[in-house]
Structures are given as structure tokens and as C-alpha cells.
Amino acid sequence: MNYKKLLLGTLAGGLADYAGGWLCYTKLFPDKFPGPAHADPLWVLPAALCLGALLSFMMLRFQHVHGWRDGLLTGLAAGILLSARDVFFSLSAHSETAMQTMLLDAGISTLLVGMTGLAAGVVMKGVKG
């Protein structure tokens, strides 16, 4: 495994997820998601880096990264699965949760994971070796 690609993909993907989450949850939809709007960045950044690492590992281990398209498709596929998991857990725990807010969160999460994969794919494609 190419650890340089893994590290750079983790950083690029993690920073893309962090920036996208900041934009969506604190600037575009702060009234829909008051909790994430006030989340401690000290804990959000490592979570974003973990997602970047997961997607980078998936791309390196299970497919050959050929650029932004592979990264985006891998990220969107993972995003759909992770978002569906969150929706089902939310439904099991809080059936009174507003469906519109849950679906908006699932859509945002799917796009963020897709963008994370896109960023990781672009960076890993550019790394030699």
C-alpha cells in the first residue's frame, strides 16, 4: 500500500469534509441543525480526517484510483450507505424526528462524503509511486 497516497488522501478528504460540513451546517442550514452549528471544531476535525482516511483506504485497497471520477463515485456510494444507516438509526430511536430534516441531513451527508472522495481521489491521482 502506498502510504504517501493514503496520508495525502486522508488530509485532502478530511479537509474537504470539514470545510463542506462547516459551510452546510453553520452557514447554509444553521436553523435546521442547531447542534452541529455549535459543535467543537477540536472534535469535528479528527472525525473528518477519519472519513478521509476511510475513503482513501477504500480507494487504495479495493480499486485503482484513476482520478476525480473514481473518487467521487466511491465517495457517493459510501455516502449513500452511511446516510441510509444514519436515517434508519434515527428512525429507530426518534420516530418523532422530522422526516424532512432527516432527509436533508442524509442528502448533505451524501454530498459531503462524495466531495471527500473527490478530493482524496484527485490528490491521490497526482501522487507518484
C-alpha positions, 0 to 999 in steps of 0.5 A: 500500500502506498502510504504517501497516497493514503496520508495525502488522501486522508488530509485532502478528504478530511479537509474537504469534509470539514470545510463542506460540513462547516459551510452546510451546517453553520452557514447554509442550514444553521436553523435546521441543525442547531447542534452541529452549528455549535459543535467543537471544531477540536472534535469535528476535525479528527472525525473528518480526517477519519472519513478521509482516511476511510475513503482513501483506504477504500480507494487504495485497497479495493480499486485503482484510483484513476482520478476525480471520477473514481473518487467521487463515485466511491465517495457517493456510494459510501455516502449513500450507505452511511446516510441510509444507516444514519436515517434508519438509526434515527428512525429507530430511536426518534420516530418523532424526528422530522422526516424532512430534516432527516432527509436533508441531513442524509442528502448533505451527508451524501454530498459531503462524503462524495466531495471527500472522495473527490478530493482524496481521489484527485490528490491521490491521482497526482501522487507518484509511486 
